[in-house]
Amino acid sequence: MIVYGYAKDVKYDRNGTMYVRVRVPQIHGPEDRTEYSGQQARNYTWDRDLPYYPANMLSAVPQDGDVVELQTSNDKNADFIVSGLTGATFSGIETNIHTGRYE
């Protein structure tokens, strides 16, 4: 299974393995809490409580808000590994695809 999320932080263990703290919207809630439109957010995970996932050899160190790809060999929301950077970034600006205008 492949999912995408937003990088929040990076750390290294003593062996040099990179771990990336990632917000996966389908699991942890949206990046921007205003997407709840005033509704109560029951399953929202705060950034400080997000898990760190091990990363493969990435072409760059992810920055806060960079969209990363995660993979797992099962259908559960566990055992993810960060497998790549997409080149996209969370900007908080919504684009209307039909008109091409920013909203």
C-alpha positions in Angstrom: 0.0 0.0 0.0 1.2 3.5 -0.8 0.1 6.6 1.0 1.2 10.3 0.9 1.8 12.6 3.9 3.5 15.8 5.0 6.9 15.8 6.6 7.0 17.5 9.9 10.5 16.8 11.3 13.6 14.7 10.7 15.9 13.0 13.1 18.8 10.5 12.9 19.6 7.6 15.2 23.2 6.8 16.2 23.7 4.6 13.2 22.8 7.4 10.8 19.4 6.1 9.9 17.0 8.9 8.9 13.5 9.0 10.6 10.9 11.4 9.3 7.9 12.5 11.4 5.0 12.4 8.9 1.3 13.5 9.0 -0.7 11.1 6.8 -4.1 12.9 6.4 -6.1 9.7 6.2 -4.7 8.5 9.5 -3.7 11.6 11.5 -6.2 14.2 10.2 -5.6 17.1 7.8 -2.5 19.3 7.8 -4.6 22.4 8.4 -7.2 22.1 11.2 -9.4 24.7 9.6 -10.4 22.0 7.1 -12.7 20.8 9.8 -14.9 23.9 9.2 -15.6 24.4 12.9 -16.6 20.8 13.5 -15.1 18.8 16.4 -11.9 16.9 15.3 -12.1 13.5 17.1 -9.3 11.7 15.4 -6.9 14.6 15.0 -3.3 13.9 16.0 -1.2 16.8 17.2 2.2 17.3 15.4 4.1 16.6 18.6 2.4 13.1 18.8 3.0 12.1 15.2 5.2 9.0 14.7 8.6 8.9 13.1 9.0 6.5 10.2 12.3 5.2 8.9 13.4 6.5 5.5 15.1 4.9 2.5 17.9 6.8 0.7 16.2 10.1 -0.1 17.5 12.6 -2.6 17.2 15.4 -0.1 16.3 16.0 3.5 12.5 16.6 3.8 11.5 20.1 5.1 8.4 20.9 7.1 5.4 20.5 4.7 7.1 18.5 2.0 4.9 15.8 0.6 6.5 12.4 1.0 5.5 8.9 -0.2 5.2 6.1 2.4 4.9 2.4 1.6 4.0 -0.7 3.6 3.7 -4.3 2.6 0.4 -4.8 4.4 -3.1 -3.2 4.4 -2.8 -2.0 8.0 -1.7 1.5 9.0 1.6 0.2 10.4 5.1 -0.6 9.4 5.4 2.3 7.0 8.7 3.4 5.5 9.3 6.8 3.8 10.3 5.8 0.3 10.5 9.2 -1.6 9.9 12.9 -2.0 7.2 14.0 -4.5 8.5 17.5 -5.0 5.2 19.0 -3.8 4.8 21.1 -0.7 1.7 21.9 1.5 1.0 25.6 0.8 -2.4 26.1 2.4 -3.7 27.6 -0.8 -6.5 25.8 -2.5 -6.8 25.9 -6.3 -10.0 25.5 -8.1 -9.1 22.9 -10.8 -12.0 23.8 -13.0 -11.2 27.5 -13.3 -7.5 27.5 -12.4 -8.0 30.4 -9.9 -6.8 30.5 -6.3 -9.5 30.5 -3.7 
